[in-house]
Amino acid sequence: MGRKLEGFQHVTERLQSVFGPATHGYSDAPVVHKHDDFELASEEDLKHFDVETDSEGHHYAVRNNDPGPTTTDYSL
C-alpha cells in the first residue's frame, strides 16, 4: 500500500509542477448567480422540497407535494 501512495504522490507532484497548485477560491466570497435557464429550472425543481433535520442533526430533503414532471426530468 505504501508503494501505491508514493506513486500517487509522485504523479500529483508532477502535475502540480506542470499545471501549478490547485486553486480553491475564497470560501467567504458570495455565490454568483447567472439567472440563466438552467438556474431558473433548478430553482423551479427545488421549490418542491423542504429541508428537514432529524434528532441527530442530519439534513435531508422531503418533497412537499407531487409536482409531476419537471423541466429537468429527462426520462420523459
CORURGI-V326545 format. One record per helix or strand. SS is the DSSP state (H for helix, E for strand). FROM is the first residue (numbers start at 0). LEN is the number of residues. Records with the same first field share a line. If there is no record, write none. Layout:
SS=FROM-LEN + FROM-LEN
//
This chain:
H=1-18 + 36-10
E=48-5 + 58-5
//
